[in-house]
Every structure is written in C-alpha cells, then in structure tokens.
C-alpha cells in the first residue's frame, strides 16, 4: 500500500501545473526572427505508407494513448497490484510491450538509417511559423510556448510572425540535424526578408546549435545575431551512458526534487516520500529498458549523446563493427573530430561577430547516479566545457584555475563552491552557471528569465561583466528554494572585509518566512540575533554581523539559513550557500590533495546522531533541529 501511495503522489506532483509572471522592460523598434531549436524528441514525425497515406509516428497523441490505456486497463490494474507486492516485471512488461508496439515505426537499422519512411511535419519557414501553425495546425509543433509567449509580449501584437519552430528527425546524428538547421535558417531569412536571425536552443537543441556553429557558423556570421544555448547537451548526457550500459541507479529523492523545481512547488513533497523505499523504480527500469532499446538502440543521436569519456568503451562493447559500420563512422566523427574542436570553433564564431551565450546548471546530482555535477540530466562539463570536481567534492582551498581558454589572471572563473573551473570552458566570458538549476527549468526563476530576455534582445555583445545583476555564478532562486542569501557589498558568492551584513531574500511567491537561525562554517563571525525575523513574500532583510573576515583569498566558507515558511504543509526548511573568501593573498594549494569533500559542516556529534536514525526524512529533520540549536548557541552566547 505504501508503494502505491508513493507512486500515486509522484503522479499527482508530475501532473500539477504552475504559473509564473515576469517583469522585464524591453524597448526595441525592430526585432529579428527567433528560431527555436527545441529539446530532444520535440519534433512531430509521420510515416509515408505504400497507399499514399500518412501515419503519425511521434508526438503526443492523447486520444491514442487514452485508447491504449483503456484497452489495457485490466492489465494495468493488475500491474499496480503486482507492484505493491514487489513484482516490478509485470508492469514493465505491460508498459514496455505497449511502448514497443506504439513506436515500432521509430526503429532504425544497425547502420543508423530509418527502417521506415519517416519525415517531419514541418520543414520550411512557411509551414512552421507560430502564425501558420496557429491557423492551420491548432498550434501543434510550436515549441517552448511559455518562453516564446514571454518573448512575444515584448515584440507586440504580431509577435507570432517572428517565432519559427525548427523541426528535424532527432533520431539522426547531430551532424545531420545541424545540416537541416543550416537550410532552415536560409528558409527563414528568405521568407521574412530579415537580415539576421536569433537562435534559442534548448538541451539537444543546444547540441544541434553548437554543432551547427562548429560546422557552418563562420560562413553564416553575417546572418546570425544572438545564439542562446540553454542547458545545452553539447557533449552529451550521462543518461545515454546508462541507457546503453544499464548502469543506472535512480536517485529517487533527487528525481522528486527535480519535479518540485519544475512545478515550482513551495512545499517539500520529497520529504513526504523520502521515508519510502523507492528502489522499485530501478526494478521497473531494469525490465523496461530492453523494450526501449529495441526502438532506440541505433538512433545516431543517442550515440552522439554518450559522454566523450565513455564513448569508445560503450561503442566497442555494444555495436557490431560490420553491421553498424556507417553509424560508427558518423558518431566517431562527432566524438573524435567535431566535439574536440568545439572550443576553437565557437570562439571563431564569436570572433566573426556572432553573439554566442551559454546558460547551464550545476550543483545537482545526476538522476541516474552518474558522479557528475550538473543540472541532473546534462553534466556541467558537457554543457559548458568547464573543468569540474565530481559531484559532492570540490577543488581544495587555494586552487588556481587552469586557464587553458581564458589566460587572463585577473579574471576569476572559479565558482564560489570551488566546484567549477570556467577558465577551461568553451566560452569563459559568455557562459553563466546557475547553482541548483535543474534541466529545462530556464524560466522557473526571475534571474534566469531576466537573463535570457536581456541576452536575446540586446544586439550589442554582452559578457559576464556587462551586467552586475547577472554574475557568472548564481545560486538558483526558483520559488521552491524558499530563501536566497548573499553578503551585502561583494559580488554574489564571495565575501571580503568590505561586507558587514548578510542579505536574506524570500524566494516564495506564496509564504512569508521566519528566519530561525543563521550559521557560518569556515569563518569566525557572529550574526546579530535574527531569531524569528519575518521576511515577507518577495521581501528581504539584512542581518549585520561582527567578527573578522580572514585576511586570505581562495578559501571556501558556507552559510546555512534555517527557516519556517508560515502556513506551508512542510514549514521547516534549511538551505546552505557556498561562498569564497576573497580578502588577501591566495592561500597555498595542497597539490597532494587537490579534491576534497565539498561539505564544510562535518560534525562528529551530528554524524553519531544520524547513525541511529534510519529514516531519511527524520534524518533531515534531525539535521535541521541540530543546526538550528547550534547556530542559536553560537549567536546568543
């Protein structure tokens, strides 16, 4: 019964909707067309039949899904019953069989070619503008509608005329998708008569956009204005590694937190489920994966998604060198020629006059258990090219950035958490990192929303120094994060002796906050009594502190804010923020221990307490209570 409740709650959470409003002022007389290069599997696909008819083969068809669900309702009910008994195979076989039958026409041959005659519904500017799709397709095949609606509100009443939706057969290798994008851009330019276009690329679309720039960018420099790559899978995704190897161990709590961020919940529902053993999800996936592989194992795009460091090993262990020779040839070219030249080619595009920007997430665990920091789907090194410590670890104090791309020693490209060295990124001066930012949640916080709007509508080149309100490293302010903290006189994420107060902001759009306690690890400072201070919705307070900031630089410190959300279902919460002390000479770097644990709050007493508490949910509560009492004692005594 508990497992049934856990599954039911997960479905309720996933189906809940959320709305956010934005307020960014944009003043323009003319706008370039915006081409959306969407995320994976976004394009609608159909198959040509021998009798001249067409069969829909990809894209959400709610009527078809409903019919299949109703037809298998008895089996599905039995599956749920078996699942509550610990038998995951029955539901995996039931759903997997339906999946394989429903998407049979999406299969590819071992050489990567399509088994069936499959095409995209749209291919030119004329049949893919928002205006056309609204008039002729009831709005189908329009991508990123929430973001584009936001952009459109700044253009005017005719904004749909400016939005174009790129489609491609996403099963194919990314080089083929990039070639399609090259042709599509010409189509939009000819159709609109515009001199240039803007590209808004998401996830797999970011890989397509980056590969397009790599192969065609310099030649099209006079036709491209802004190219915005958000959470781009430039170097692939650990998910593809797990897909082919089966090396997947779901991080269920992180998966549920992912959902909370996407839905912008202001209650910590993952606490409600963290007491449950959700390992049955891994069991379901284990039995379900063969059905998915049957359909997707020879998709070129899936092979381009395999992370570079894993590719050769996975390829040699999975693909037949003869039957898949052509597929191997194409994906080898991406991994061995195109991707390794990405930094050089993207920089060449910038030098040619194209404004290329990257926004990526970091600081999140990967949902399949791959030990890499990122946005839970795409690793930060893949998205940005930056050098990163493994998830849960950081570079030791005194670390000096490698400077392989940005050699300017006056530039600080080390994240406040000391987990990301952006000096090695594809574009160090044009890449923003958002700590705690989950994949696909670009407009779930005001910071991200304002940043993508500013970059898209600014024809003059901007970099990470242009706007003080958009520092290169930022802690996510999705409303489900509840609180945000920074020191009052330093760039966000850093602290020096010029600071004398901690600023705490309420990220919630619904609940007032009460600050229970604030503690600092790594600095001997005492914050003035902030006990139960109120922070209204959208408000902020400053808490002065006393004590000395160490006269050093390159040392990590952390601040933990414990709070109550007044009226929330789960009112108690805690959030820890990473800071780097920048207040003197850099400390010596311990090269024998270059990587250390990222958490500074190691406490033997707390660890002992947690060992006798088996429940993850109760452990979280124990940590919150312990840290609160400890902070109160420090600040009051």
N, C-alpha and C positions, 0 to 999 in steps of 0.2 A: 504493500500500500504506500509506503514511504517513497519508493521509486516512482510509482505512478504519480504521486503528488509532485515530486521533483520535476518529472517530465512535463506535467501539466503547467506548472509555474513557469518553466522555461519557455513553453509555447506562448503563454499569456504575455510574458515580458517581450518576446520577439515580435508579437503582433501589435503591441501598443505603439501609438503614434505620438509625435511631439512636434511642437511648432515653435519657431524662434523668429524674432524680428530683428531688423538691422537698421542702423542709422549711420550711413557714411555719405558725406556730401561729395558729389562728383559734378564738375562743371565742364562740359565739352560742347563744341559746336558740331563736330563730326566724329563718327565712330567707324572703326574698321570692322569688317565682319569677324565674328568669333566662330571658329571651328572647334567643336567638341570632339576630342579623341577619347572615347569612353573606356571604361574598365572592361575587364575580361568577360566574355560571353554576352556583351550588351547587344550586339547586332542581331537583328532578326534574319533567319535563314529559311529558304524554301528549296524544294527539290523539283526538278522537271521530270514528269512522268512520260512514259512512252506514248501515251494517248494525247499528249499535248497539255494536260492539266498540271497544276502545281499542288504540292503537298507541303504544308507548314512543318518544318522540322526542328526549329529552335526559336525560342521566345515564349514568354509566359502565355499560355492559353488556359485561362481559368476554367472555362467550360469543359475542356478536355480533361483537365486534372480532376475536376469535380466528378465527371462521369467515371473516371478510373477509380476514384476513392469510393464512390457509391457501389461500383461493381465488385470491389474487394472489401467491402465494409465488414463482412463476417470474418474474413482472414485477418484484417487489421485489428479487429476487436480481440481475436484470439491471440494475435501477436503481442498486444499490450498485456494481455493476461499472462502469456508466457514470459514476457519481460519482467513482470513483477515477481516471477518465480526464479529469476536468474538466467533464463534462456534467451540470449540475445540473437541467436542464429535465426530463429523463426521470423522475427520482424525484419532482419537484414535480408533474408531470402525473399520475403514477400515484397518489400520495397525495392530491393535490388532487381528482382525479376521485372517489376513494372518499369524501373528506370531503363534497363537494357532493352526492353521492348519498345518503350516510348521513343528512345533516342537511337534506335538502330541505324537510322539514316545519317547519323553523325559520324559513323565509323570511318577511319582512314585505313588504307593499306599499309603494310610494313614499310613501304618506301615513303610514306607520308602523304601520298595522293589520296583524294577523296574516293571512297568506294562508290558513292552515288553522285549524281549531277546536281550539286548544291550551289546556291547563289545567294547573295544578299538582296534584300527587297529594294534597297536604295543604293545608288552608286554615283549620282551626279548632284551638283548643287541644285538643279531644277527640281529634283524629286526628294530633297532632303532638308530643305529649309523648314524652320518651325511653321512658317506661314503655309507652305504647301501641305505639310503633314497634318496640321490642324484642319485644313479644308478638305483633305482627301483621305486621311487615314485615322481620323478621330484622335490625332495626337500620338499614335503609335510610332515607335522608333525615334522619339525625342528623348535625348539623354540629359542627365543632370538637371532636371527641370527646376528643382529648388534653387540651385545656384544660378542657372540661367534666368530664372524669374527675378532673382535679386539683381543680376547684371542689367536685365531689361528695364527694371524700374528706374535706372539712371539714364537710359537711352531715350525713352519716350514711348508714345503710344504705338509706334510702328516697330517696336523692338524685335518682334518675331522675324522681321525681314532680315535682321542682322545675325541670326543664330542659325548655324548649319551643323548637321549631325553626320559625322563620318561613320560609314559602315565598312566592315571588312570581314572576310572569313577568318575569324580569330583562331581557328584550328591550325592555320598555316603558320609557317615560320615567320618570325618577326620581320625578316628582310622583305618577304612578300607583302606583308601588311604595310611596311614603310613605303614600298613602291606604290601601293594603292593610295596611300596618303599623298604622295607626291603628285599623282594625277588628279586627285580630288581637289587639292589646293588650286591647281590651274583651272579646274572647273568652276570653283567659287569665284576666282578672280575674273574669269571671262563672263560669268553670269551676272555678277554685281557691278563690274566695271571699276572695282576698287583697286587702288594701287598696292595695298598690302592686306594681310590678314593677321589676326591674332589666333594663337592656338591655346586651348585649355585642355591639358592632357591628364588623365587620371589612371593611376595604377598600371595595368597592362598598356593603357593608352600612353602612359609615360615612357614605357619601354619602346613602344612604337614611335612616339615623338622623338625620343633621344636617338633611336636608330635612324630615323628619317634625317635628323640633323647631321648625324655622323656621315651618312651617305650622300645627302643632297643639299645640306644646309648652306654651305658656302656658295653654291651655284644659285641658290634662291634667296640670298641675303637681302636683295632689294625688294623682295615680295613678302618678307616676314617682319612683323613689328615686335610683338611680345609673344614669347613662348613660355607658358607657365606649366611646369611639371609638378603635379601634386601627388604625394605619396607614390612616386614612380617606381615601378619594378624594373629599373634599368638593368640590373644584374640578376634578376630572377627572384625567386621566393623559396624559402625552406619548405613550403607546402609541397612543391614539386618533388623535392628530395624525398619527403615522406611518402608521397604518392607512389613512387617507383620502388622504394626500398621497403615500405611497410613500417619503417621506423617512426612510428607516431605514438605519442603518449599524451593524450589531451590534458591540457591544464584547464580543468573544468571551471575552477574559480575565476581564472583569467578570462575564459570564454564568456562567462556570465557578466563579468565586469565590462567586457567588450560590448555586450548587448546594452548594459546600463548606459555606457557612454553614447552609443548610437541612438538610444531612445531618450537620452538626456534626463534619465530618472534622477530624482533628488532624494531617493531613499535607497539604501544599500541592500538591494534584494539579494546580492550574492552572499550576504551574511546569513540570510534565511536558509539558503541551500548549502552553505559550507559545512553544515553538520552532517550532510548526507554523503554516502559513498557513491560517487557518480562514475565509478570505473566501468559500469555497464556501457557507457558511451564508447569506450575503447573497444569493448567486445563487439558492439554493433558495427563499428567501423571496420574491425578486423574481418568480419564476414561480408560486409558490404563492398569493400574495396575491389574484389575481383570483378564485380559487375561493372563498376565504374571504369576499371582498367580495360575491360572488354571494349568499351566505347572510345576511350580517350588515350590509350597507350601509345598510339602512333601519331598523335597530334604534334606537329612540329613545334607549336607554341609551348606545349608542355615541356618539351626538351630544352627549348630556349630558356625556360623558367628555372631549370635546375641550376643552383648556385655554382659559380665558376670553380670553387674549390672542391666541389663534389662531382662535377660533370663527367670527367674521364672515367672515374671509377664506376659511376652508375651506368654510363653508356656501355662500358665493356661487360658489365655484369647482367645487362638486360637485353640489349639489342643484338640481333643476328647480323654479323658483318656483311653477309651477302644479300639477304632479303631486304635489309634496311640500309643498303649502301647509299642510296640517294638522300634519305633522311639524315643519315650520319654526316654526309658531305655538307648539307645545308646547316645543320646545327653546329658542326665543327667550325664552320666559317664564322658563325656568330660568336662562339665561345673563344676561338683562337685568333680571330682577326678583328672582328668588329668591336666586340666589347673591350678588349685590351687597348684599343685606340680611342676609347670614349673621351677620356680627359683631353687629349690633344685635339680631337675633332670638335668637341663642344667649345673649347676655348677659341678655336679658329672661327667658329660661328659668332662668338661674342666679338672677336676682333674684326669680323666682317660687318658688324653693325647690328646684329640681332640681339635683342634683349632676352636672354635666357635665364629663367629663375627656377629654383627647386625649393619645395617645401616638403619636409619629411618629419616623420615621428620617430621618437627614440624613447628609451627608458622603460619600454614594455616587454614583458616576457612573450616569447613566441607561443602561440596557442597549441602547437604540436609538440612542444618540448625541445625544440632546437635551441641550443645555447647561444643565442644571439640577441643583442638589444635591438629594438626596432619598434614598429607600430603594431606588433602581434601577428602580422601577415608578411610584411616585407622587412628585411633587416636593414638597419641604418647604413651599413657599408654598401649594400646593393642599391639603395635609393640615392645615395649621395657620393659614394666613393670614399667617404671618410674612414679613417682607421679607428676602430672601436675596441674597447675591452669587452670580454664576454659578459653576458647578462649577469648581474649580481656582483660584478667586480669592476675595478677602476684602475687607472694608472696611479702609481704611487705619488705622494707629495713631491713637488719639485720637478715633475715631468716636463720636458721640453718638447714642443711639437716637432714633428719630423720635417716639416717644411718642404716636402717633395714637390708641391704645386705652388703654394704661397711661401716664398722665401723671405718675405718682409718680416723681420724680427720684431718690429713694433706692432704687428697685428697679433691680437690674442684670439686664436682659433681653438682654444681648449675649452670645452664645456665646463660650466660650474660644477657639475657632478664628477668631472675628470674621467668621464667615460668615452668622450668623443673628441678625436683629434681631427678637426676640419681642415687643417692645413694640407691634407692629402686629398681633399675632396675634388670631384670633377671641376667644380667652380667654387672655390672657397669664399669668394667675395659676393656670390649671388645665391647662397644656399642658407635657408633658415631651418633650424631644428627646434621642434616643439616637444618637450619632455612630457610624457604621459598622453600624447596624441595618438589615438587609435586609427587604424587604417579606415579610410573612407569617411572620417568624421571632420572633414575640412571646414564645414561651416557650423560646427557644433559649439564654437566659442567665438566671442566677439573679436578676439585678437586675430584668429585665422581669417575670419570673414573680412575684417578691415584690411588685412594684409593682401589677400588675393584681389580685392577690389582696387586697392591702391596700385598694385603692380599691373593689373590688366588695363587700367585707364590712364596710365602715365606713359606718354610717348618718350619722355626723357629717361635715359637709363638711370636706374636706382641700384644701390648696393646695400649691404648690411649696415652701412654707416649713414645712409641718407636720412633715415627717419629714426629719431631716438626712441619713438614709441614701438619700434619693431626691431629689437635687438636680435642678434643672430641666434641666441639661445633663450628660450622662453619656456616657463612652466605652464602647461595647459590650463585653461580657465573654463573648460566645459562645466556647465552648471552642476553636474553630478560630482565634481571635485569639491564643491562646497566652499573652500577657502583658497586664498592666494596670499603669498607673503613675499615681501622684498624689503631691503633696507632703504632708508629714505633718500640718501644722496649718492648712491653708487648705481652703476648700470645693473639691471636686474641680474641676479645670480652671483653678485660679487659684493664684498664688504671691505671697508677700509676705515681709518680713523676719522674720515670725514662724515661718517654716519653716526647718528645719535638716537635713532629710533627705528623700530620695526613697523612697517605698514602692513596691516592685515585687511584684506578685502573680502566681502561676501560675494561669492560667485552665483549664489542661488537667485532664482527669479521668483521663488515662492516662499522661502522660510527665512525668518530672522535668525541670526546666530547669537549665541552666548559663548564667549571665549572662556574656557575653563582654566587653561594653563598654557604657557609657552615655555619651552625649554630649549637650550642650545647645547650641542655637543661639539667639542673642538675649540671653543673659546670660553674664557672665563669672564662672562658678562652676566649681569643680573638685570632682568627686565622688571620695570616697575609693575606694581600689582595690576594685572589685567583680569583678575578673577571675576568671572561672570559679566564682563563688559559686553554690552549689546552692540551688534553690528547689523543694521537693518538691511533688508533686501537691496542689493546694489550699492551698499554703503561701504565705508572704510574707516578705520581708526588708526591712530599712531600710538604705539607703546614705547615710551622712552626707555633707555637702558643705561646702566652705569657699568664701569669696568673698562679695561683697556683692550683694544684690538691688537693682537700680536704684531710686532714690527717685522713681518715676513710676507712673502708672496708665494703663491703656488701651494697653499695648504688648504685642504678641504675642511669645511665645517658644515653642520646641519642644524636646522631649526625645526622643531616639531610643534605644531599647533593642535591642541586638543579642544574640542568644541561641542556644543549642543545645537542642533537645529530645532528650533522651537516649533512643535506641532508635527514633526516628521514621524513616520512609522518607526524608523530606526534613528533616533535622535542623536546618539553619541557617535562621534567621529574623530579621526585623527589624520593629519597629513604632514609628512616630513618634506622639507625643502633643502636642496643642496646649494651650498654657496662655496665660493673660493675666496680666500683671503688674499687681497692684493694691496699690500701695505708695507712694502720694503723690498729688500733683496730676496731673490728666489732661493728657497731652501735647497740643500743638496739632494740630488735624486739618488735613491738606492737602486742602482742598476742590477744588483743581485736579486732584488725583489721588486721587479717592475710592475707587477699586477698584484693588487691586494683586494680584500673584501670591501665592497662599496659602503656597507653599513657601519657607521661610527658608533652606534648605540649598543655595542656589546656589553652585556651586564650579566655577571655570573649569577647573581641572585634571581634576576628575571628568567634566565635560562633554566635554572633549577625549578622555578615555579611552573614553567611551561612543560617541563618533562612529566609532571604529574597530572597535567590536564590533557586528556586525549582528544577532545573536540576542538576542531579548528575554529569554530565560531566562538567558543568560550575562551580559547587562547587569545583571540583578537580582543575580546572584552577585557581579559586579564592584562594584556599589554597596555590598553588604553587607561585602565584604572591605575596601573603601576606607574606609568609615565606621568600621569596627572598628579598623583601624590608626590612623586619625586620632584616634579617641577615646582609644585607649591611649596615644598620644604625648602628648596634651593632659593626661591624668590622671596619667601617670607622671612627666612632665618638670616 
